[in-house]
Amino acid sequence: MTTLGLSTEIVDAEVRKRAVARFREAGIVLPTFAQLSDPAAIPGEIQSALAEIDPDAPHPLNLFRVHWYNAADRHGRVEVPGYVWLPPELTTVRAPILVALGQRFPMIEAHKVLAAYACLAPRILTGQFDPSSHRAVWPSTGNYCRGGVAISRIMQCRGVAVLPEGMSAERFRWLERWVADPADIIKTPGSESNVKEIYDECARLDAEPDTIIFNQFREFGNHLGHWLCTGRALEHVYEHARTKRAGLRLRAFVSATGSAGTIAAGDHLKEAFGASIVAVEAQQCPTLLYNGFGEHNIQGIGDKHVPFIHNVHNTDFVVGISDRSTDSLDLLFNHPEGHGYLRDRRGLSEAQVRALSGFGFSGIANVLAAIKLARYLDLGPDDAIVTVATDGSAMYGSERDKALGRRFDGRFDRIAAAETFGEHLAGMGTDHLLETTHVDRTRMFNLGYFTWVEQQGVSLPEFSARRDPGFWAGLRELLPQWDEMIVAFNRETGAKG
């Protein structure tokens, strides 16, 4: 199970010893998962030192910003994670939709940096990764590989990004600034939906002895980091919203499947509040909905497979969203004519309009799925839906230009803004929505066999063990054990940051 990131034993003492020496020399201190879930627990001297550190610099102390509680300027810390309460004037449904903002995370302005830390740190603690000689390979459709490269650079090791060639130009420009060598950006054929091609390239790289693959789709650190840190952050968002509206109930958590890391927060929210868990995928590539395939542009939710770390037996709904909607609403939310329409005709305040720039493509998809669910369940003003915006619109300027030409013939005016609102918000229906039965969940679970057992070499017992709810509950015992190992590791390095 070490290949799945589940070890709490020291696998190679010599490798760990070299990592201790490397971190001592570089002054790297590792935050515990408890500190990332509750940054108030971060030592005062580190919090004071952070005030002088650029959140976008490859500085070791920025590891202590890998949490949801960064201020809007990404320098300070806030008591409640940044979120947007979407009004019915925009969503056209009565239920409040609360969207946590991933763009406040350091270095990459996306919460995938949390997943990268949660995958790499345990491998270093257990002597499975040698920062002095190993390459960390990060397969991704965009943000996770950026997070992996950022965390790798901070931890004084070489990070390699593997991602489809069709991803946004902004992703590649960021990578070009951060990698040690241009060869460490590996472009695979296709676009968002071409995950198999990423796996094939990783299989080639894995044959090289100095390479460790951090496959976010099967690394349980990804699941656990989000279960604890994102789950508690969203609980805090909901509790804060409840102070504004007495009697508010948390009805659902909505998340695009992607690598199935973020959706683990739903397990936390279901146990705490009974919230339903809603998985979102692209209508053009409806894997969970229809065992389907295809291609789409909702960047950040790679599909055509069921991630190994997706607890599908705990999924209550699956919702398909069209990339036509996300492309179009990205323009509405970021174009001056769209802003004018939303202010003048829909009655949004200037602050509410500006907040929409915090939603990237997958965030918009999450919001649309929340709207579909609210319509399907006929939710009222006391029924809250919580979701996340993994990143903001800054990663999609080049895609916006493409959509302007592809969908609007190069012109986006008030009429186009009104048509966009009418079709993709006011006109949102309840099609491509599945309320799952036991049979549906079993079908989705079984679909994963073909990727993980037949293609990726996971043993059948390891694959089948995930049917048991106790398997997922048992994983959580790793977190306090990893934290104890982090404290011991930091003690050995003697680093103060």
HELIX and SHEET records of a PDB file:
HELIX    1   1 THR A    2  LEU A    4  5                                   3    
HELIX    2   2 ALA A   13  ALA A   26  1                                  14    
HELIX    3   3 PHE A   33  SER A   37  1                                   5    
HELIX    4   4 PRO A   39  ALA A   41  5                                   3    
HELIX    5   5 GLY A   44  LEU A   50  1                                   7    
HELIX    6   6 PRO A   60  ARG A   65  5                                   6    
HELIX    7   7 PRO A   88  THR A   91  1                                   4    
HELIX    8   8 GLY A  102  ARG A  104  5                                   3    
HELIX    9   9 LYS A  112  LEU A  125  1                                  14    
HELIX   10  10 ASN A  143  ILE A  154  1                                  12    
HELIX   11  11 ALA A  169  TRP A  178  1                                  10    
HELIX   12  12 PRO A  182  ASP A  184  5                                   3    
HELIX   13  13 VAL A  195  ASP A  206  1                                  12    
HELIX   14  14 PHE A  220  GLY A  225  1                                   6    
HELIX   15  15 HIS A  226  THR A  230  3                                   5    
HELIX   16  16 GLY A  231  LYS A  244  1                                  14    
HELIX   17  17 ALA A  264  PHE A  273  1                                  10    
HELIX   18  18 THR A  287  TYR A  290  1                                   4    
HELIX   19  19 VAL A  312  ASN A  314  5                                   3    
HELIX   20  20 ASP A  323  ASN A  334  1                                  12    
HELIX   21  21 PRO A  336  ASP A  344  1                                   9    
HELIX   22  22 GLU A  350  ALA A  355  1                                   6    
HELIX   23  23 LEU A  356  GLY A  358  5                                   3    
HELIX   24  24 PHE A  361  LEU A  377  1                                  17    
HELIX   25  25 SER A  393  TYR A  396  5                                   4    
HELIX   26  26 GLY A  397  PHE A  408  1                                  12    
HELIX   27  27 ARG A  414  PHE A  421  1                                   8    
HELIX   28  28 GLY A  422  ALA A  426  3                                   5    
HELIX   29  29 HIS A  438  TYR A  449  1                                  12    
HELIX   30  30 PHE A  450  GLN A  455  3                                   6    
HELIX   31  31 LEU A  460  SER A  464  1                                   5    
HELIX   32  32 ALA A  465  ARG A  467  5                                   3    
HELIX   33  33 PRO A  469  LEU A  475  1                                   7    
HELIX   34  34 LEU A  478  THR A  493  1                                  16    
SHEET    1   A 7 TYR A  83  LEU A  86  0                                        
SHEET    2   A 7 ILE A  97  LEU A 101 -1                                        
SHEET    3   A 7 ASP A 383  ALA A 389  1                                        
SHEET    4   A 7 ARG A 249  ALA A 256  1                                        
SHEET    5   A 7 SER A 276  ALA A 282  1                                        
SHEET    6   A 7 PHE A 317  ILE A 321  1                                        
SHEET    7   A 7 LEU A 433  GLU A 435 -1                                        
SHEET    1   B 4 ILE A 185  THR A 188  0                                        
SHEET    2   B 4 ARG A 158  PRO A 164  1                                        
SHEET    3   B 4 ARG A 135  PRO A 139  1                                        
SHEET    4   B 4 THR A 211  ILE A 213  1                                        
END                                                                             
